[in-house]
Amino acid sequence: MFITVAGDLSVYNHRSCCFRTSFSLYSLQLFHRATSCWVHFSTTVLCIRLWVLGVVMSEPTPKTPTPTPAGDTYKGWVFKWTNYIKGYQRRWFVLSNGLLSYYRTQAEMGHTCRGTINLATATITVDDACNFVISIGGAQTYHLKASCEVERQRWITALELAKAKAARIQAESDDSGDDPSPSSPPAAPGQGGGSQNSEVQSTLRTLGSKVEDLSTCNDLISKHGSALQRSLSELDSLRLTGEAGDKIRQVTERATLFRITSNAMINACRDFLALAQAHSKRWQKALQAEREQRVRLEETLEQLAKQHNHLERAFRGAAQANATSADSKGSVGAVKGEASDEDDENEFFDAVEEAPEFITVPADPHFHKRSSSNASGFNSEMCSDDQSLNEEPLAMNQESPSQELGPLKKRRKRIPDKPNYSLNLWSIMKNCIGKELSKIPMPVNFNEPISMLQRLSEDLEYHELLDKAAKCHSSLEQMCYVAAFSVSSYSTTVHRTGKPFNPLLGETYELDRRRESGYRSLCEQVSHHPPAAAHHVISDRGWTLRQEITVASKFRGKYLSIMPLGTIHATFEKSNNHYTWKKVTTTVHNIIVGKLWIDQSGEIDVVNHTTEDRCHLKFAPYSYFSRDVARKVTGVVMDKTGKAHYVLSGTWDEKMEFSRVMQSSRGGGGDNGSEGKQKTVYQTLKAREMWRRNPLPEGAETMYYFTDLALTLNEPEEPIAPTDSRRRPDQRLMEDGRWDEANAEKQRLEEKQRIARREREREAISQRSSGQSDEAVDEDSLTDTSLKSGPHDNYKALWFERCQDRITGEQVHIYKGGYWEAKDRGCWEGCPDIF
């Protein structure tokens, strides 16, 4: 038997031996992955059977370590189809890191690659004994041919392993957007050791990859082993006839395949074991470091607890001795010095590294009841406030007519799931070529199936906060609930990255929840350039809410800043208190690349114009390096003299709490003294929760992350105005999952709105030119800058009228009445045809 071994650089004669017999001879080719060798030998049928039973099962492993199809790189000569003239041509193929590349010769590997195909999305098919095809959706196809079936199966095994690994790596990279990063939503605060975590995650991914290799090899072994068993069974049932040679050749090749796959699995196991052994010591060190860090944290916590007790005793002793405010400042000076060296920000004690302007420390309520009014700094009115705030949640108004009008309407709990449509940005850009910017249609893929008017109505998700505020006897207590309501309107935006539909001019939306919740809401789009919406809510429980919001936006490359312009007004009938506040800036991050996420940031003042009380709220922007809780909101409720009465804290996406201030001091002067650079210390009672976000409904991730209220906003109802957002066809088609039809309908509505605007402009121009002497105004005059400079649209809102606000002095639209009366009559004669 002669065996010829062909290596990468040389060919040599390994060993030789002769067998002579009277039986017919034939030739077999046998490949081994370990040395990429060709084996040529001649023997008899009896010798073949002995080799199958003996050599395959007991031949010793070569001493030299050999690569396998499970390795990272696989090389070899394969015939590739070129064209009908040249046919199959011999090419040098290299499989590495999920990429299959080929060259004309081995010498070209350093400078000229003839082609590369990515196996992560490729399809591998077998044509016959030697031919196989690799393709990517028809865009790229390789027709390949091996020299024999054994060689073909080697390549198939290596390609399958490389494809599985490449697909696994691609899936991990797609999921990496959920990992914490500087441009990702914040994770839990206080997590350290980022380098150790990343190293552990990388090691786990590598181990998981090896486990997948073992699984793939196991499947291949099972497949080839079954085929080998069947072939052996067929061989045993045959007689030594003319077809015996073919069957024995088949058995030999299948046994070789089984041997190759087994070696691959053994090498994969060896790699897995070596990797686990190499990282075991490193994991032990990491675990020990974590234990030591936990001990240090416990010691730090114990030290902070001691400092806290010392601070509390210092305050108590100062109050008992009726010490001056300067002495009180000295008792906490050390703690303030340890907190931070900066003083420009306005945070709480649990965020000292952010340089808070004030600090809160707990107070003993029993002690303060015994102390004098000078020590506490508050009058008897605060005692009544505290008693009111400590009561159980206020009962809702029971004067609802629901008992008389029958059972309440059952609202829907689900909408059709969001379809998984892919967005072709190139097709959108191609359709925009040559068009004006105002005429470029934005597909509904970026939207959610509600309008901006419905989104404004969604601010009433937690209307019960205003119901409780209406029952308060103290204006300061009422201020707490109004401030919590202003924060609660952002809780629905944490997962909502879709853009609401821009309302058409004259579009309205009513939200009649008088029977369920005691309020009625009406929105109308009163202007289109700039877009502005007016909103009016009246409640049977003693409060009224109104607002006019105009949105300004700025694109800053990686993120989009949305700045709502306008003032929100809330008035209460019983106390005649009138509150105003504005909205903070909304920032949408990762506009170009990455997973979209939303943050709220800025400062607002909730002002009571009747009593001049004020609540200053700060929405802290997300910072990757901050250890503070994410989405944090802090605030202080003060009277008209600037004295703090309540401290608010929480997050805009979860909850808000309040704490009554018992005593305050400032390091640079008296309570109302000169401005210093020391932080104000507020001694407060235990915090109480006044608002918490409602949980999302089941399956919200497939329903645009809508809340229970949002799911009902677009629910069909009758009777409603013909301009109501529920009747908008493109929005309804999108909710039903018919996005292509929704896009076509959206373009139709926008073009209809442009035509109506041009008609109004013509009317306005004709009215302006009627007083001039025979001056013709043609179509080209619409582009005249002199005409554009002044009012060129005579549109007037139907249910709101424009006037000057007596509180802010702004020009706003205020509800003039008539809508609910028209609904009761069923008369909508004045409504325009916009749909």
Steps between C-alpha positions, in 0.01 A plus 500: 500500500643834392405822687595843361470799735466851344574787742489877448857520363629151418404148405677205647479124510368385837515123498453210259382149518379233252208266520460231238196287455290322237190717556418798275665828596359853507608846618366718783573861595495589867541848651591589852438852637802479728766517221291564185641180346411279205508125564525262204506128565395168350367208691239230486139491610601308811762761589239778462273327749789459742591869464142612567473284810852553630688801372215752518417407856851458639753688283710720729473879475788667313753663724494830312201721599276557199239759409136400465193648332405641844810721497502870423672461159463240225695507171514286190464464126145488360373517143281808437267550206612803296311499167383271221830534311744421781264298718633405844838650592726411792503771769654537845224552760548635854227480767564733795279691749178416317634626164579275202757656264673359195816569303646366177815386678632490854742779411208740445389480865714797597375748241211389274172351614275387214179488707355467850164377625356544853371170637280661769214541250612248240321184387700180453352228276638172366441412134655154472789295632763769433318823415360756746369858473540801731270797434363817662150557368605487136727803538815291535533131414796262495467169313776280641621147439726288717724225372294233676208456738728482805663832415160654431371385839804652672420837351131466581582424864740795526253733329212396726706563812621837370147601401360414845776697672458803268122504551551482877748791497265708284208437737716607798601820320134577422410459869789719614277814472335393826830507691579810708713753312552874497219535244267241649227540763634497854538182697480457873717758676810418690619214285877487469765272362405553136823349369457186710138462390593538133780247538270248666235553233759451224620178663146371539431571134814309401402205718152509356647494150700189585191333643315573176789344306467188712128491437547530124765228498274277705220539245737419215634194684148372554416555134814334361489222759147404397599498134805286578291254696257463212783446254660235722167321527465499123857369463434209732196396297685501167668218333838543337368587154580772251325771700696423816778737401266802477338428833832450672628827353195679641556344842861611498417860413230527766736355758753764404243776542413365842866502593550862384201626693606313812842663485334839461292444812804380695695813405205721593481331839873550545468874420207534740690333781813708443299822496315413820824414677666823384220719635425317825772681695396834355141442610616414849695826518198696373277338759745584776515861381120522509496367855758755611305780334183391681684513832624851423148610411365360827765689694416822312131451571570452869704818506222695325246369752717626786532842335123509451437429869753764600327754274157420647630534858662832410173640366304375800747649749501831317119521511480409871751770588311750282824567316528765234485422130873554476558223753272274299707570195818409679355164614467380143793678344721192517246286321455764232872518450519125450213498258655694213717795409254631243172680550338585169244219463173433682489136615432289808734347755517166320675670207774694675744444218268713284560801731147554636384843602297355785511188718213320671540323834229317695337668800329364811130598475439446876791726589377777274156485652659583835736764365412866471385673186832690477698179490279341236471813290136436410166623626190308594382496140768244419366266764162497331674444165682200636186351645325539165785337310521213747138407446394202294455560125211733443177342383382584153192706433198280540266738317541311176192440284622154402251333732210670323624455143562126519821297474821661375627432151749215485823629348729290285812342648691419180575633154646306204865411553760717336610333172868431446552696179853578384572862405687563175666838556638508145152476348390793719799712400452409133140621508611829659731601213383822337220569749453796730584434864141570608369245251720209602269232646618326814390135510287376787782262598626777730157564655273354762126474421386806697514871420671778690159609628448159655850512643412829673184340641722225639627751758177419687619145574536597867215751531431375853793714618300809404192348662693474827644848457149643466410361845806643678448772761856635478648662191843352581353152520316565175826609341653158574229319306511746209879456477460120507243527219744705290759222541257211439430609142849381399462146635340379176801609289770273642448226235306698241749576221235521227391841369130589523320607184516873430139623523339658198391862533154499657534144630343446844500234768259457787552281806172474687562318829237688698324185618816307589731775626295819507681698225458599135794585275511673160803563275513688170782568255479879480808570286709306249800730446620495772306193617301582814232310690259642758373279781221559752384269783221561747429270793193457715735461796599865519790562262567625147808442285597680179809527286623599156814315391731580210796272439847616395770247418872501432696216342848482652650204315473213747181616669186706445390764751125569518409819686127550572410870503196622688355521848272257683231647727313324781231674704301374800148623570497456879823684578511716186868410468649542153816297417725523194801301383683404182635175360864393504716401203461150357812346344491202263843334494662275236313650205752371244644181650399291800189440702278802548444617857341808652611732780334799666712786633466859611352712777144627540316717752147418608358836613181573693405848379240539774724441804841540326610157623758336280644152434832476318542163328821371344509210253858372515638399159642152467877478548694182436747586776242591764435260786165658570168338415402544136217733391507677837271793583543724805312804620427733790161656580541855636261773606516857373774589754728225368463274804507128414204290617526174304771313315404287197708215362457210263532408132288613208444144382416328830381697807509825698526546877471800731657581837394776735785736591533549877812717504743647252838668523749649258874511540563851363251697713158483664199319365425799279850639508757587242585268216786277597664201347386256764212262446165528672424219744134399535399295801190307387251244621475157344427508126154397381402385154237704317529363143613174341483398136240244401643175355484453124237258367601148405665484158566875491829447313302384194248785532738798476542498884156660539352543847145397587379851422696524173345173378156662516588837346442390140209269577206580265217686674174668403392772491817701438588793275586426133843659567582266790834314484317169531365555148842562345540222237881471483523472877230232506672302220828507690333373817352212296849409371442613138801727481533522121142622470559735794797659323295561185211644701737722698636654180145562377401681820813714502448602137136584576616720786746681271226571249275641775784719626565640151132583467506691830815684387329604177204631698726691736695652210184598318369668814824691544513604137130602477582842647773566242424661161464227236819321612494146366612218722604194304617158603863614520415747775478211743879486500543873555693557825308817569178301510658229710616746760152576623200285589401304191256247648160600631436171680320518834456214745147370539478434876782722632554874465827689503547754779759628745548298817446720808756304705795459262422769243545246215276476195321169550191313386236457772192279476198713411237231560241336280659164426320286757171675423547422130570138591181480705303640203689286247559813288844530338423749222805720555758218489731506196553201271860401575492122456 
